[in-house]
Amino acid sequence: MWKQIKALLIAVVCLGIWTSQAGSQTTGGHGQHADGANSDRPSSCRLPVHPTAEAESRPGGAHYKGLAGRHHNKHGSHSPEMTGAHRLHNPQFGGAFFMAPDKIHHVEAVHREGCGLDIVFYNAFTQPIAADRFRAFITVIPDDPDQPEAMRFLFASNDNTTLYAALGDDVTAPFSVEIYIKFQESDDPELFNVRVPSRAAAEGAANAIDVNIKQRKVVGNNVVRVAQGAVVALRWTTDETVQLHLHGYDIEIMVNPGEPVLTTFKADATGRFPVTAHGFGNHAHQGEKSEASLLYLEVHPD
């Protein structure tokens, strides 16, 4: 059933038939306002996105006159208008950042509790551009199997700076979001995946203790001291694949280079607990029996 519904929504997105067509046409977009779509949204939810005429005139902008997606000319040399493009690939509003498959646009998905999901669009130079010429819908997939999946159309904000959807109380984090975006130059919507953690996990990530393993040792202090009852968040990074075991709490962690891992737990048991490596490199996947202590967790009575 969900496949049929998604297929129908993709067709609707491609045709754009859910839009009122009464919205602003100042940016050459589709005017995706729906009556009342913005009426209940607090002003505090507005992201400080500021598209400019310059951004709209460059590759990816509404008023760019060149060929979409043309990075090289017929002789294979770099197109002059793309000089300096794609140098900034960092989110500007703390969201999940993507380069679009057309290799021109950039997309940032920003979820905020109480505000829903906003999509910010950028040109090839990661400059914000107006959102009203794009179309999108999302599927929200909760981790909790007792919560239903939810689907939402995204509409342009009153100032055309983002596409957004209010998620309401239908689902609670953690959940995954499938974002389907229709670019004008593409025939079908493109899929982007975003992960929304629980509030505790998000707060833990913001206050996490970074543990960096290099040359099979923890860089810097190798003792973490917390009070009993505290929520502990450890963010692991490594230069070599390693399998870790936090004794006492019986937590096992696999960490790969370039893939930070966040471990969150409540420190109920008091004592001094070692974090040992059960193997590095290829041995990490083989459950090597020899152990080397890398870190100690000290949990003191509150």
C-alpha positions as a Markdown table, in Angstrom:
| # | Residue | x | y | z |
|---|---|---|---|---|
| 1 | Met | 0.0 | 0.0 | 0.0 |
| 2 | Trp | 2.8 | 2.5 | 0.9 |
| 3 | Lys | 4.5 | 1.9 | -2.4 |
| 4 | Gln | 1.3 | 2.8 | -4.3 |
| 5 | Ile | 0.8 | 5.9 | -2.1 |
| 6 | Lys | 4.4 | 7.0 | -2.7 |
| 7 | Ala | 4.1 | 6.5 | -6.4 |
| 8 | Leu | 0.9 | 8.6 | -6.4 |
| 9 | Leu | 2.7 | 11.4 | -4.4 |
| 10 | Ile | 5.7 | 11.3 | -6.7 |
| 11 | Ala | 3.3 | 11.9 | -9.6 |
| 12 | Val | 1.6 | 14.7 | -7.7 |
| 13 | Val | 5.0 | 16.3 | -7.0 |
| 14 | Cys | 6.0 | 16.0 | -10.6 |
| 15 | Leu | 2.8 | 17.7 | -11.8 |
| 16 | Gly | 2.8 | 20.2 | -8.9 |
| 17 | Ile | -1.0 | 20.0 | -8.7 |
| 18 | Trp | -1.2 | 20.4 | -4.9 |
| 19 | Thr | 0.0 | 24.1 | -5.2 |
| 20 | Ser | -2.4 | 27.0 | -5.3 |
| 21 | Gln | -0.4 | 28.8 | -8.0 |
| 22 | Ala | -1.4 | 32.0 | -6.2 |
| 23 | Gly | 1.9 | 32.6 | -4.6 |
| 24 | Ser | 4.6 | 35.1 | -5.4 |
| 25 | Gln | 6.2 | 34.9 | -8.8 |
| 26 | Thr | 9.0 | 37.3 | -8.0 |
| 27 | Thr | 11.8 | 34.7 | -8.3 |
| 28 | Gly | 10.4 | 32.9 | -11.4 |
| 29 | Gly | 9.3 | 30.0 | -9.3 |
| 30 | His | 6.0 | 28.0 | -9.0 |
| 31 | Gly | 4.4 | 30.0 | -6.2 |
| 32 | Gln | 3.8 | 27.0 | -3.9 |
| 33 | His | 1.7 | 28.7 | -1.3 |
| 34 | Ala | -1.3 | 26.9 | 0.1 |
| 35 | Asp | -4.1 | 28.9 | 1.8 |
| 36 | Gly | -3.3 | 28.8 | 5.5 |
| 37 | Ala | -0.1 | 26.8 | 5.1 |
| 38 | Asn | 1.8 | 29.5 | 7.0 |
| 39 | Ser | -0.9 | 30.9 | 9.3 |
| 40 | Asp | -0.1 | 28.8 | 12.4 |
| 41 | Arg | 3.6 | 28.9 | 12.2 |
| 42 | Pro | 5.3 | 31.0 | 14.8 |
| 43 | Ser | 7.8 | 33.7 | 13.7 |
| 44 | Ser | 10.4 | 32.1 | 15.9 |
| 45 | Cys | 10.5 | 29.2 | 13.4 |
| 46 | Arg | 11.7 | 31.3 | 10.5 |
| 47 | Leu | 15.3 | 30.6 | 9.5 |
| 48 | Pro | 17.4 | 33.6 | 8.7 |
| 49 | Val | 17.8 | 32.7 | 5.0 |
| 50 | His | 18.5 | 35.6 | 2.7 |
| 51 | Pro | 18.5 | 34.8 | -1.0 |
| 52 | Thr | 20.0 | 37.6 | -3.2 |
| 53 | Ala | 19.8 | 38.6 | -6.8 |
| 54 | Glu | 23.4 | 37.7 | -7.2 |
| 55 | Ala | 22.8 | 34.2 | -5.9 |
| 56 | Glu | 19.8 | 33.8 | -8.3 |
| 57 | Ser | 21.9 | 34.8 | -11.3 |
| 58 | Arg | 24.6 | 32.2 | -10.7 |
| 59 | Pro | 24.5 | 28.4 | -11.6 |
| 60 | Gly | 21.6 | 26.9 | -9.7 |
| 61 | Gly | 19.7 | 30.2 | -9.4 |
| 62 | Ala | 16.4 | 31.0 | -10.9 |
| 63 | His | 17.8 | 33.6 | -13.3 |
| 64 | Tyr | 20.9 | 31.8 | -14.4 |
| 65 | Lys | 21.0 | 31.7 | -18.2 |
| 66 | Gly | 23.6 | 29.1 | -18.8 |
| 67 | Leu | 23.1 | 25.3 | -19.3 |
| 68 | Ala | 22.0 | 23.5 | -16.2 |
| 69 | Gly | 24.6 | 21.0 | -15.0 |
| 70 | Arg | 27.3 | 22.2 | -17.4 |
| 71 | His | 30.5 | 21.9 | -15.5 |
| 72 | His | 32.7 | 21.5 | -18.6 |
| 73 | Asn | 32.6 | 22.8 | -22.2 |
| 74 | Lys | 32.8 | 20.7 | -25.3 |
| 75 | His | 36.5 | 20.6 | -25.1 |
| 76 | Gly | 36.5 | 19.2 | -21.6 |
| 77 | Ser | 37.8 | 22.4 | -19.9 |
| 78 | His | 36.1 | 23.8 | -16.8 |
| 79 | Ser | 33.3 | 26.2 | -17.4 |
| 80 | Pro | 34.3 | 29.7 | -16.3 |
| 81 | Glu | 31.0 | 30.3 | -14.5 |
| 82 | Met | 31.7 | 27.3 | -12.2 |
| 83 | Thr | 35.1 | 28.6 | -11.0 |
| 84 | Gly | 35.0 | 28.6 | -7.3 |
| 85 | Ala | 31.9 | 26.4 | -7.0 |
| 86 | His | 31.5 | 23.6 | -4.5 |
| 87 | Arg | 34.1 | 24.9 | -2.1 |
| 88 | Leu | 31.7 | 25.2 | 0.8 |
| 89 | His | 29.9 | 22.0 | 1.8 |
| 90 | Asn | 29.0 | 22.8 | 5.3 |
| 91 | Pro | 25.4 | 23.3 | 6.7 |
| 92 | Gln | 24.6 | 26.9 | 7.5 |
| 93 | Phe | 21.8 | 26.2 | 9.9 |
| 94 | Gly | 22.9 | 23.1 | 11.7 |
| 95 | Gly | 21.0 | 20.7 | 9.5 |
| 96 | Ala | 21.9 | 17.8 | 7.2 |
| 97 | Phe | 23.7 | 19.0 | 4.1 |
| 98 | Phe | 23.7 | 17.4 | 0.6 |
| 99 | Met | 24.9 | 18.0 | -2.9 |
| 100 | Ala | 22.1 | 17.4 | -5.3 |
| 101 | Pro | 22.5 | 14.7 | -8.0 |
| 102 | Asp | 22.5 | 17.5 | -10.7 |
| 103 | Lys | 25.9 | 18.6 | -9.3 |
| 104 | Ile | 24.7 | 22.2 | -9.2 |
| 105 | His | 22.3 | 22.7 | -6.3 |
| 106 | His | 22.9 | 22.1 | -2.6 |
| 107 | Val | 20.3 | 21.2 | -0.1 |
| 108 | Glu | 20.1 | 21.5 | 3.7 |
| 109 | Ala | 17.4 | 19.8 | 5.7 |
| 110 | Val | 16.8 | 21.4 | 9.1 |
| 111 | His | 14.6 | 19.8 | 11.7 |
| 112 | Arg | 13.6 | 21.7 | 14.9 |
| 113 | Glu | 11.3 | 20.5 | 17.5 |
| 114 | Gly | 8.1 | 22.5 | 17.4 |
| 115 | Cys | 8.9 | 24.0 | 14.0 |
| 116 | Gly | 9.0 | 20.9 | 11.8 |
| 117 | Leu | 11.2 | 20.4 | 8.8 |
| 118 | Asp | 12.7 | 23.1 | 6.6 |
| 119 | Ile | 14.5 | 22.6 | 3.3 |
| 120 | Val | 17.0 | 25.3 | 2.3 |
| 121 | Phe | 18.2 | 25.4 | -1.3 |
| 122 | Tyr | 21.6 | 26.7 | -2.4 |
| 123 | Asn | 23.2 | 27.4 | -5.8 |
| 124 | Ala | 26.5 | 25.9 | -6.9 |
| 125 | Phe | 28.4 | 28.3 | -4.6 |
| 126 | Thr | 26.4 | 27.4 | -1.5 |
| 127 | Gln | 24.5 | 30.7 | -1.6 |
| 128 | Pro | 20.9 | 30.5 | -0.5 |
| 129 | Ile | 18.3 | 30.8 | -3.3 |
| 130 | Ala | 14.5 | 31.1 | -3.2 |
| 131 | Ala | 12.6 | 27.8 | -2.6 |
| 132 | Asp | 9.3 | 28.4 | -4.3 |
| 133 | Arg | 10.3 | 26.8 | -7.6 |
| 134 | Phe | 11.1 | 23.5 | -6.0 |
| 135 | Arg | 8.5 | 20.8 | -5.0 |
| 136 | Ala | 8.8 | 18.2 | -2.3 |
| 137 | Phe | 7.1 | 15.7 | 0.0 |
| 138 | Ile | 8.4 | 13.6 | 2.9 |
| 139 | Thr | 7.8 | 10.3 | 4.5 |
| 140 | Val | 8.5 | 10.1 | 8.3 |
| 141 | Ile | 9.4 | 6.6 | 9.5 |
| 142 | Pro | 9.4 | 6.3 | 13.3 |
| 143 | Asp | 11.7 | 3.9 | 15.1 |
| 144 | Asp | 8.7 | 2.9 | 17.3 |
| 145 | Pro | 6.8 | 0.2 | 15.4 |
| 146 | Asp | 3.6 | 1.2 | 17.2 |
| 147 | Gln | 3.8 | 4.7 | 15.6 |
| 148 | Pro | 2.5 | 5.0 | 12.0 |
| 149 | Glu | 4.4 | 6.4 | 9.1 |
| 150 | Ala | 3.4 | 9.9 | 8.2 |
| 151 | Met | 3.5 | 11.7 | 4.8 |
| 152 | Arg | 3.6 | 15.5 | 4.3 |
| 153 | Phe | 3.8 | 17.9 | 1.4 |
| 154 | Leu | 6.2 | 20.7 | 1.8 |
| 155 | Phe | 5.1 | 24.3 | 1.0 |
| 156 | Ala | 7.1 | 27.5 | 0.5 |
| 157 | Ser | 7.3 | 29.8 | 3.4 |
| 158 | Asn | 5.7 | 33.3 | 3.1 |
| 159 | Asp | 9.0 | 34.8 | 2.1 |
| 160 | Asn | 10.0 | 31.9 | -0.2 |
| 161 | Thr | 13.2 | 31.2 | 1.7 |
| 162 | Thr | 12.4 | 27.5 | 2.5 |
| 163 | Leu | 10.1 | 24.6 | 1.9 |
| 164 | Tyr | 8.7 | 23.3 | 5.1 |
| 165 | Ala | 6.3 | 20.9 | 6.7 |
| 166 | Ala | 4.9 | 20.9 | 10.2 |
| 167 | Leu | 5.2 | 17.4 | 11.6 |
| 168 | Gly | 2.7 | 17.8 | 14.5 |
| 169 | Asp | 2.4 | 15.2 | 17.2 |
| 170 | Asp | 1.9 | 12.2 | 14.9 |
| 171 | Val | 5.4 | 10.9 | 15.5 |
| 172 | Thr | 8.1 | 11.4 | 18.1 |
| 173 | Ala | 11.8 | 11.1 | 17.7 |
| 174 | Pro | 13.8 | 9.1 | 17.0 |
| 175 | Phe | 12.7 | 8.7 | 13.4 |
| 176 | Ser | 14.0 | 8.8 | 9.8 |
| 177 | Val | 12.8 | 11.1 | 7.1 |
| 178 | Glu | 12.7 | 10.3 | 3.4 |
| 179 | Ile | 12.7 | 13.6 | 1.4 |
| 180 | Tyr | 11.6 | 13.6 | -2.2 |
| 181 | Ile | 12.6 | 16.8 | -4.0 |
| 182 | Lys | 11.6 | 17.7 | -7.6 |
| 183 | Phe | 14.2 | 19.9 | -9.3 |
| 184 | Gln | 13.1 | 21.7 | -12.4 |
| 185 | Glu | 15.8 | 20.1 | -14.5 |
| 186 | Ser | 15.0 | 16.5 | -13.4 |
| 187 | Asp | 12.1 | 14.3 | -14.6 |
| 188 | Asp | 11.6 | 12.6 | -11.2 |
| 189 | Pro | 12.0 | 13.6 | -7.6 |
| 190 | Glu | 15.4 | 12.9 | -6.0 |
| 191 | Leu | 15.6 | 11.1 | -2.6 |
| 192 | Phe | 17.5 | 12.4 | 0.4 |
| 193 | Asn | 17.6 | 10.6 | 3.8 |
| 194 | Val | 17.7 | 12.4 | 7.1 |
| 195 | Arg | 18.0 | 10.9 | 10.6 |
| 196 | Val | 16.3 | 12.8 | 13.6 |
| 197 | Pro | 17.6 | 11.5 | 16.9 |
| 198 | Ser | 15.6 | 11.5 | 20.2 |
| 199 | Arg | 15.9 | 14.6 | 22.3 |
| 200 | Ala | 18.1 | 12.8 | 24.8 |
| 201 | Ala | 20.4 | 11.6 | 22.1 |
| 202 | Ala | 20.5 | 15.1 | 20.5 |
| 203 | Glu | 21.3 | 16.7 | 23.9 |
| 204 | Gly | 23.9 | 14.0 | 24.5 |
| 205 | Ala | 25.5 | 14.6 | 21.2 |
| 206 | Ala | 25.7 | 18.3 | 21.9 |
| 207 | Asn | 27.4 | 17.6 | 25.3 |
| 208 | Ala | 29.3 | 14.5 | 24.3 |
| 209 | Ile | 32.8 | 13.8 | 25.6 |
| 210 | Asp | 35.1 | 13.3 | 22.6 |
| 211 | Val | 37.4 | 10.2 | 22.8 |
| 212 | Asn | 39.9 | 10.1 | 20.0 |
| 213 | Ile | 41.9 | 6.9 | 19.5 |
| 214 | Lys | 45.2 | 7.2 | 17.6 |
| 215 | Gln | 47.9 | 4.6 | 17.2 |
| 216 | Arg | 45.9 | 2.4 | 19.5 |
| 217 | Lys | 45.8 | 4.8 | 22.4 |
| 218 | Val | 43.4 | 7.5 | 23.6 |
| 219 | Val | 44.7 | 11.0 | 22.9 |
| 220 | Gly | 44.9 | 13.0 | 26.1 |
| 221 | Asn | 43.1 | 12.1 | 29.4 |
| 222 | Asn | 42.1 | 8.5 | 29.5 |
| 223 | Val | 39.8 | 8.8 | 32.6 |
| 224 | Val | 36.2 | 10.0 | 32.4 |
| 225 | Arg | 34.6 | 10.9 | 35.8 |
| 226 | Val | 30.9 | 11.3 | 36.2 |
| 227 | Ala | 28.3 | 11.2 | 39.0 |
| 228 | Gln | 26.0 | 8.3 | 39.6 |
| 229 | Gly | 22.7 | 8.8 | 37.6 |
| 230 | Ala | 24.3 | 11.1 | 35.0 |
| 231 | Val | 23.6 | 10.5 | 31.3 |
| 232 | Val | 27.0 | 9.8 | 29.7 |
| 233 | Ala | 27.6 | 10.5 | 26.0 |
| 234 | Leu | 30.9 | 9.4 | 24.5 |
| 235 | Arg | 31.7 | 10.3 | 20.9 |
| 236 | Trp | 34.4 | 7.9 | 19.6 |
| 237 | Thr | 36.7 | 8.6 | 16.7 |
| 238 | Thr | 39.6 | 6.4 | 15.5 |
| 239 | Asp | 42.4 | 6.1 | 12.9 |
| 240 | Glu | 41.9 | 2.3 | 12.8 |
| 241 | Thr | 38.9 | 0.0 | 13.1 |
| 242 | Val | 38.5 | -1.1 | 16.7 |
| 243 | Gln | 36.0 | -3.2 | 18.7 |
| 244 | Leu | 35.5 | -1.7 | 22.2 |
| 245 | His | 33.9 | -3.1 | 25.3 |
| 246 | Leu | 32.8 | -1.0 | 28.3 |
| 247 | His | 32.9 | -3.4 | 31.2 |
| 248 | Gly | 30.4 | -3.2 | 34.0 |
| 249 | Tyr | 27.8 | -1.9 | 31.6 |
| 250 | Asp | 28.4 | -4.6 | 29.0 |
| 251 | Ile | 28.3 | -2.1 | 26.1 |
| 252 | Glu | 30.1 | -3.1 | 22.9 |
| 253 | Ile | 31.1 | -0.6 | 20.3 |
| 254 | Met | 32.5 | -0.9 | 16.8 |
| 255 | Val | 34.3 | 2.2 | 15.5 |
| 256 | Asn | 35.6 | 2.7 | 12.0 |
| 257 | Pro | 37.9 | 5.5 | 10.7 |
| 258 | Gly | 36.0 | 8.5 | 9.5 |
| 259 | Glu | 32.8 | 7.3 | 11.1 |
| 260 | Pro | 32.3 | 8.9 | 14.6 |
| 261 | Val | 30.2 | 6.8 | 16.9 |
| 262 | Leu | 28.1 | 8.2 | 19.8 |
| 263 | Thr | 27.5 | 6.0 | 22.8 |
| 264 | Thr | 24.8 | 7.2 | 25.3 |
| 265 | Phe | 23.9 | 5.5 | 28.6 |
| 266 | Lys | 22.9 | 6.3 | 32.1 |
| 267 | Ala | 25.6 | 5.7 | 34.7 |
| 268 | Asp | 23.7 | 3.8 | 37.3 |
| 269 | Ala | 26.4 | 1.5 | 38.7 |
| 270 | Thr | 29.3 | 3.1 | 40.7 |
| 271 | Gly | 32.9 | 2.0 | 40.4 |
| 272 | Arg | 35.8 | 2.1 | 38.0 |
| 273 | Phe | 35.1 | 0.4 | 34.7 |
| 274 | Pro | 37.7 | -0.1 | 31.9 |
| 275 | Val | 37.0 | 0.3 | 28.2 |
| 276 | Thr | 39.0 | -2.4 | 26.5 |
| 277 | Ala | 39.9 | -3.0 | 22.8 |
| 278 | His | 38.9 | -6.5 | 21.7 |
| 279 | Gly | 40.8 | -6.1 | 18.5 |
| 280 | Phe | 42.2 | -3.6 | 16.0 |
| 281 | Gly | 42.1 | -3.6 | 12.2 |
| 282 | Asn | 41.1 | -7.0 | 10.8 |
| 283 | His | 41.2 | -8.6 | 14.3 |
| 284 | Ala | 38.4 | -6.2 | 15.3 |
| 285 | His | 36.0 | -8.2 | 13.2 |
| 286 | Gln | 37.2 | -11.5 | 14.5 |
| 287 | Gly | 36.5 | -11.1 | 18.2 |
| 288 | Glu | 40.2 | -11.2 | 19.3 |
| 289 | Lys | 40.4 | -12.4 | 22.9 |
| 290 | Ser | 43.3 | -10.3 | 24.0 |
| 291 | Glu | 42.3 | -7.0 | 25.6 |
| 292 | Ala | 44.0 | -3.7 | 26.1 |
| 293 | Ser | 42.5 | -1.0 | 28.3 |
| 294 | Leu | 42.2 | 2.3 | 26.6 |
| 295 | Leu | 39.9 | 4.3 | 28.9 |
| 296 | Tyr | 38.5 | 4.2 | 32.4 |
| 297 | Leu | 35.0 | 5.3 | 33.4 |
| 298 | Glu | 34.7 | 6.3 | 37.0 |
| 299 | Val | 31.2 | 6.6 | 38.4 |
| 300 | His | 31.1 | 8.3 | 41.8 |
| 301 | Pro | 28.1 | 8.2 | 44.2 |
| 302 | Asp | 26.0 | 11.3 | 43.8 |
